[in-house]
Amino acid sequence: MVSLFDILGPTMVGPSSSHTAGACRLGLIARAVAGGMPESVRIQLHGSFAATGEGHGTHRAIVGGLIGLAPDDLRLREAYDEAKAAGLQWEFEEIDLGDEAHPNTAIFNVTLGGEQLVIRGASLGGGRVEVSEIDGFPVALGGSYHTLVLLAHDEPGTIAAVATVLAGHHVNLATMRVDRTGRHQDALMTIEADEPVSEPAVGAIRSFPWLRWARVVPKIA
């Protein structure tokens, strides 16, 4: 089934839904996963993003997303000036990820508060995106849901404890995924929800002693 949205594309600052709107959405998700605007970021572009991104406004759109600009924000055209004023330091480089990688792939190497994080995602067309990897953990985040991303030490009862908190705050779960580096090592949990995850709910989860960090990725219109 093809929707009218698929035909017309998203509300955005052009020229390209995949190279501009999608690129901005990737920047927004990377910002949220990092826990805010990075202090510095190195963005590696693959395939079509690398070859034609400059002409399609991909670079400015990514930088705009990293400072919190939406795909329809007219300030995207001046994203570099806005980012400099905000204090963001950034650089772009081209990378070859091989033929199997999506041609509109970007890898964000972000630094914030002394922490470093690597986030990989791709713009799929029509403004749709998917973040497929966070620090080596496989994920599937597209910004279509209100999302909670947790990194914790793998302990028995972790999933039940988090689900209990969310249920207590009337958050209905759409999807949940857990990946770990090994038993009793690090585990990354991604939870997509139908409702926004409130600050009290996030605060309760952050109080768990085995939690390393919790990040909220808002639903992107």
C-alpha positions in Angstrom: 0.0 0.0 0.0 1.3 3.5 -1.0 0.2 6.4 1.1 -0.1 10.0 0.0 2.9 10.8 2.2 5.0 8.4 0.2 4.1 10.2 -3.0 4.4 13.8 -1.8 7.2 13.3 0.6 7.7 15.0 4.0 7.4 18.6 4.9 11.0 19.8 4.6 13.6 22.3 3.5 14.7 20.8 0.1 16.0 19.8 -2.2 16.0 16.1 -1.5 13.9 14.0 0.9 16.6 11.4 1.2 19.7 13.6 1.2 18.2 16.6 3.1 15.2 15.6 5.3 16.6 12.1 5.9 20.0 13.5 6.7 18.6 16.0 9.2 16.6 13.2 10.9 19.8 11.1 11.3 21.4 14.1 12.9 18.5 14.5 15.3 18.6 10.9 16.3 22.3 10.9 16.8 22.0 14.0 19.0 19.3 12.3 21.1 21.3 9.1 21.5 24.3 11.1 22.5 22.3 12.8 25.2 22.3 16.3 23.7 24.2 18.4 21.2 27.7 16.9 20.9 30.7 19.0 21.8 32.5 17.6 18.7 31.5 15.1 16.0 33.2 13.4 13.1 30.7 12.4 10.4 31.8 9.7 7.9 29.7 9.6 4.7 29.4 6.6 2.4 28.2 6.2 -1.1 25.7 8.7 -2.5 25.9 10.7 0.7 29.6 11.2 0.0 29.4 11.6 -3.8 26.5 14.1 -4.1 25.7 15.1 -0.5 27.3 18.6 -0.7 25.1 19.6 -3.7 21.9 18.2 -2.0 22.5 20.0 1.3 23.3 16.7 3.1 26.2 18.2 5.2 24.2 21.2 6.3 21.2 19.1 7.1 23.2 16.7 9.3 24.8 19.6 11.1 21.4 21.2 11.5 19.9 18.0 13.0 22.8 17.7 15.4 22.0 21.2 16.9 18.3 20.3 17.1 16.8 21.8 13.9 13.8 20.0 12.3 13.7 19.0 8.6 11.3 21.8 7.9 13.2 24.5 9.8 14.3 27.3 7.4 17.4 27.8 9.4 18.8 24.6 7.9 20.1 26.8 5.0 22.3 28.6 7.6 23.1 25.5 9.6 26.8 26.0 9.7 26.4 29.5 11.1 23.9 28.3 13.6 26.2 25.4 14.7 29.1 27.7 15.1 27.0 30.0 17.3 25.9 26.9 19.3 29.5 25.8 19.9 29.4 22.6 17.9 32.7 21.4 16.4 32.3 19.1 13.4 34.2 17.6 10.4 33.2 15.4 7.5 35.1 12.7 5.8 34.3 10.1 3.1 34.4 6.4 3.9 33.9 3.3 1.8 31.8 0.7 3.6 31.5 -1.7 0.7 28.8 -2.6 -1.7 26.5 -4.1 1.0 26.1 -0.8 2.9 23.2 1.4 2.0 24.4 4.2 -0.3 23.1 6.9 2.0 24.9 5.9 5.1 26.4 8.1 7.8 28.5 7.2 10.8 28.6 9.7 13.7 31.6 9.7 16.0 30.3 11.9 18.8 32.0 13.3 21.9 30.0 14.8 24.8 30.9 15.2 28.4 34.0 13.1 28.1 32.0 10.2 26.6 32.4 8.9 23.1 29.8 7.2 21.0 29.6 5.8 17.5 26.2 5.8 15.8 25.5 4.4 12.3 22.4 5.1 10.2 21.1 5.4 6.7 18.5 7.5 4.9 16.1 5.1 3.2 14.2 7.5 0.9 11.2 9.7 1.3 12.6 11.2 4.5 12.6 7.8 6.2 15.7 6.7 8.2 17.1 3.8 10.2 19.8 3.9 12.8 21.2 0.4 12.7 24.1 0.5 15.2 25.0 2.1 18.4 28.5 1.5 19.7 28.6 -1.9 17.9 25.2 -3.0 19.2 22.6 -3.7 16.4 19.5 -1.6 16.6 16.6 -0.5 14.3 15.5 3.0 15.2 13.6 5.1 12.7 12.1 7.9 14.8 8.6 6.7 14.2 8.1 6.0 17.9 9.0 7.6 21.2 12.1 5.6 22.1 14.1 4.9 25.2 17.7 3.7 24.7 19.4 2.1 27.8 23.0 0.9 28.4 23.3 -1.2 31.5 25.3 -4.0 33.1 23.6 -7.3 32.2 21.8 -8.3 35.4 18.8 -10.7 36.1 15.5 -8.9 36.3 16.7 -5.9 34.2 13.9 -6.2 31.6 11.2 -6.8 34.2 12.4 -3.8 36.3 12.3 -1.4 33.3 9.0 -2.7 32.0 7.5 -2.3 35.5 8.5 1.3 35.7 7.1 2.1 32.3 3.8 0.3 33.0 3.6 2.3 36.3 3.8 5.5 34.2 1.2 4.3 31.7 3.6 3.9 28.8 2.5 1.3 26.3 5.4 -0.6 24.7 5.4 -1.1 20.9 8.8 -3.0 20.6 11.7 -4.0 22.8 15.1 -5.2 21.8 18.0 -6.3 24.0 21.6 -7.1 22.8 24.6 -7.8 25.0 28.3 -8.2 24.6 28.1 -11.3 26.9 26.6 -12.7 30.1 26.9 -10.2 32.9 28.6 -7.7 30.6 27.1 -4.7 28.8 23.6 -4.8 27.4 21.9 -2.3 25.2 18.1 -2.0 25.4 15.9 -0.1 22.9 12.3 0.4 23.7 9.8 2.0 21.3 6.6 3.3 22.9 3.3 4.7 21.8 3.5 7.5 24.3 6.3 9.9 25.3 8.4 8.6 28.2 8.1 11.1 31.0 10.9 12.6 32.9 9.8 10.9 36.2 9.8 7.5 34.4 13.3 8.1 33.0 14.4 9.4 36.4 13.2 6.2 38.1 15.0 4.1 35.6 18.2 6.1 35.9 18.2 5.3 39.6 18.9 1.7 39.0 22.5 1.0 40.1 23.3 -1.2 37.2 22.4 1.4 34.6 25.2 3.2 32.7 23.0 5.7 30.9 19.5 6.2 29.6 18.6 8.4 26.6 15.2 9.5 25.2 14.8 9.7 21.4 11.7 11.7 20.6 9.3 10.7 17.9 10.2 12.7 14.8 7.3 14.1 12.8 
